[in-house]
Amino acid sequence: MGCCSGRCTLAFICGMQLISILERQIFDFLGYQWAPILTNFVHIIIVILGLFGTVQFRPRYVTGYAVWLVLWVTWNVFIICFYLEVGDLSKLVGFIYACYVVKLISEEEDSFDFIGGFDSYGYQGPQKTSHLQLQPMYM
């Protein structure tokens, strides 16, 4: 096994990520931003699991670490582009909420029914069956 094997490189990258995320965590504590503090904490845990998976030959931990990194990088790129107002991201957010509200409104309208107003079958009386029907017992 060489000095610069994949495992050693990944362990080095995980160590550097831990150092940088701990620095970021300190600055987030100074700013009292609780959402970044919690996400940084989750990131620290995932990086530690990735480091553990690298050292202990646990491919599931390394795979989970890789999936988390894809989500982490995607989220950070989105946040950077959002704050730099690249494109129409601030209007993309509005579009998403508009679609959500339209969905909620349409569900509320579809759930209202007049008494027999939208029934295509009309009123049907109780059907007689040959089986004994159970009735609720009230005390």
Salt bridges, closest charged atoms under 4 A:
ASP88 OD1 - LYS91 NZ 3.91
GLU107 OE2 - LYS103 NZ 3.40
